[in-house]
Amino acid sequence: MLDKLQTKSAAGDPEAQFQLAQILQHGLGVPMDEAVALDLYRAAAGQGYERAQYALGEIYMEGRISPQDLVQAHVWFSTVRDGGGTLFNAAENSCEYLRTFMSAEQIAEAIELTGGR
């Protein structure tokens, strides 16, 4: 299974990139490699894969794998929300929750980075 995921991931399959990221982030049967996991999440998210976009929002919000960055968390949750997919409600709630911890400047920066959304 891991070989197939690695092959698909290397070929640019966003679902395989996401699944492999999960395996590497949590060390599921393999040595944990958070740096590669983060790269894979970013690759999948960059292709519009909603679950990876949401995962990046959580990673940046909680400071897992990467230093905490509430602006980037808001950007990724906004991207998911604006995509209108199955994680819309969770992303909208996460945006609202994050804003309670963000300064006005951080909120303005996040809005600017998402094109005013």
Buried (B, 14 or more C-beta within 10 A) or exposed (E): EEEEBEEBBEEEBBBBBBBBBBBBBEEEEEEEBBEEBBBBBBBBBEBEBBBBBBBBBBBBBEEBBBEEBBBBBBBBBBBBBBBEBEBBEBBBEBBEEBBEEBEEEBBEBBBEBBEEE
